[in-house]
Amino acid sequence: MATLTVPTPRRLPVLRNRAVAKLLLLALAAAVLVPPINAHWGGGAWPHALTVDLSKPLADASNWVIDNRDSHPLFLYFFGYISNAVVLSVRAVYLTLLAAGWTGVTVFGALVAWRVAGVRLAAGTAAAFLACGALGMWVPTMQTLALMVVAVLASVAVGAVLGLAAGLSDRLNRALRPVLDTMQVLPAFAYLLPVVLVFGIGVPAAVLATVVYAAPPMARLTALGLRGADPEVLEAVESLGATGRQRLLTARIPLARKELLLGLNQTIMMALSMAVIASVIGAGGLGDRVYQALASVDVGTALAAGIPIVLLAIVLDRVTAAAGDGTDASDRPRTIGRLYALGVTVVLALAARLLGALDWPSGATLDIAGPVNTAKDWMVDHLYSGVPVVGGTAEWAGHFTTWVLDPVRSGLQWLPWWAVLLIVAALAWVIGTWRTALTAVLAMAAIGVLGVWEPSLDTLSQVLAAVAVTLVLGFATGIAAARSDRFERALRPVLDVFQTMPQFVYLIPVVALFGVGRAPAVAASVVYALPAVVRITAQGLRQVDPAALESARSLGATGRQQLWQVQLPLARRSLLLAANQGVVLVLAVVIIGGLVGGGALGYNVAFGLAQGDLATGLVAGAAIVCLGLMLDRVTQPTERRAREGA
């Protein structure tokens, strides 16, 4: 008797693609939910019925803080002690640097660099400090260095404690992750207002704002290092009867040495990037010179103060990176080397004091502000307008605003609010998981609930335009750097300078060339975000499996075919990471662009900071956090989990 065989049902070919299946499922859900939502709340901007007015409770909180700041025990015996400790610490470091004199500080820095990485870096360190003095910025450099020393030490201490907790406890790791995500995504300019409200204008607020901004990388990398310790080593130590504390001190921390030093490196870089932003709330030093130059569009003074910040960043980056690699230029014990450096510094400081040569000699300064401003004036006179055929920079800015920024903003604000949420959900789910999509949608919905839907879409339009330009230029430059070693070597110092230059420095020349408005904010954000995109793109392409490229070459593929069909698909995760970092960095500068006519959320934050309006500033800051979190989730690839639905 014949057996009847029932064919196994097969999925449609289109459904085999996970991205298409996700989009179809989302479309089905939208078809069911959108009609009643549209009928009840309308299809325009975010409905007023779904907003929450926080202005009154935030104003009450602000008034309470102002009224009780000088009398409440919380401020007198907690925040007051913290403020005094910060002031005393910064003053002690600053007076020590002044007492050492320019010769003592220069020699001490060079000796430390020599002990860590050899003569070449020592010479570079000495040249960097001498350049700071030659630019007439020795005293502001010492002020910034003193503030950074205290801020970095505090950031390392806070980050190490948080990282230790997250590295040793799964529960604390899960609890701290969203907190660190928020601290990392939130642009530094957004949380200056609550810090100023509690501590007032001055050094304590600047240091603590820097700590909040710079501590997360130390915490993340500390936790990563502790969690990545070799299990076999830990098991061997445990078999010898070591206690938990002994395992931590003798095994986990030594094994995580590279991650800890990398965390220190990243903390230093982020703290220095705060030097100018912190000057808005009274940090002083080099940042204050840059910030004051922004008000008068003084490119020369801004550059003269920005160059020392770049030099400090490069020197500290190279020294900490060399320490992380474990390189040492000498076979002598390091303790002897440190004592030798300290002894030489003390001797030189005493000699300089006896000779009355502690201060940088006034006759040994180089004025670059005049020539730079002359060059800027020439560029403005010849490039701002009236250039034959191509027009001037002012016309370019106007055309970019009219043809790109305005249409993107109008398009986003024309879309129904539920359509914006659907687009966010689709992008986040295709790239990641349903959890990332849910997080992105909730973050975007929170913006509407806060009542800042329109200005947030305005900011989003600027970010999208800047990211598009950044990715086009960054991917093209990164591909060229990955395919040419000579071009990469020539590009590296340029990227170092652009990556370490404070954001405010970029705003000054673009304002001079493009005028005030949204276009200069976009231009500055492109320049600031471009180095990270170029570096990550080049690194991702260079790490493509050589066997895959060799196989493509053996099949007769041309260089262009290898790039488009092998390298770019295999480097997809690196390209998405480059896009993610570009989005985060662009958002940070677009917000600062509120100071030069960028408007939207950046203007609200600046207005709240200038007027002490906690409600306006904090609501805009919270919207920036939500916008950054949404953009981070939409552009951040995640590993597919086995339990994820089709």
Secondary structure by P-SEA (a helix, b strand, c coil): cbbbbbcccccccccccaaaaaaaaaaaaaaacaaaaaaacccccccccccccaaaaaaaaaaaaaaccccccccccaaaaaaaaaaaaaaaaaaaaaaacaaaaaaaaaaaaaacccaaaaaaaaaaaaaaaaaccaaaaaaaaaaaaaaaaaaaaaaaaaaaaaaacaaaaaaaaaaaaaaaacccccaaaaaaaaccccaaaaaaaaaaacaaaaaaaaaaaaaaccaaaaaaaaaacccaaaaaaccccccaaaaaaaaaaaaaaaaaaacccccccccccaaaaaaaaaaaccaaaaaaaaaaaaaaaaaaaaaaaaaaaccccccccaaaaaaaaaaaaaaaaaaaaaaccccccccccccaaaaaaaaaaaaaacccccccccccaaaaaaaaaaccaaaaaaaaaaccaaaaaaaaaaaaaaaccaaaaaaaaaaaaaaaaacaaaaaaaaaaaaaaaaaaaaaaaaaaaaaaaacaaaaaaaaaaaaaaaaccaaaaaaaaaacccccaaaaaaaaaaaaaaaaaaaaaaaaaaccaaaaaaaaaacccaaaaaaccccccaaaaaaaaaaaaaaaaaaaaaaccccccccaaaaaaaaaaaccaaaaaaaaaaaaaaaaaaaaaaccccccccccc
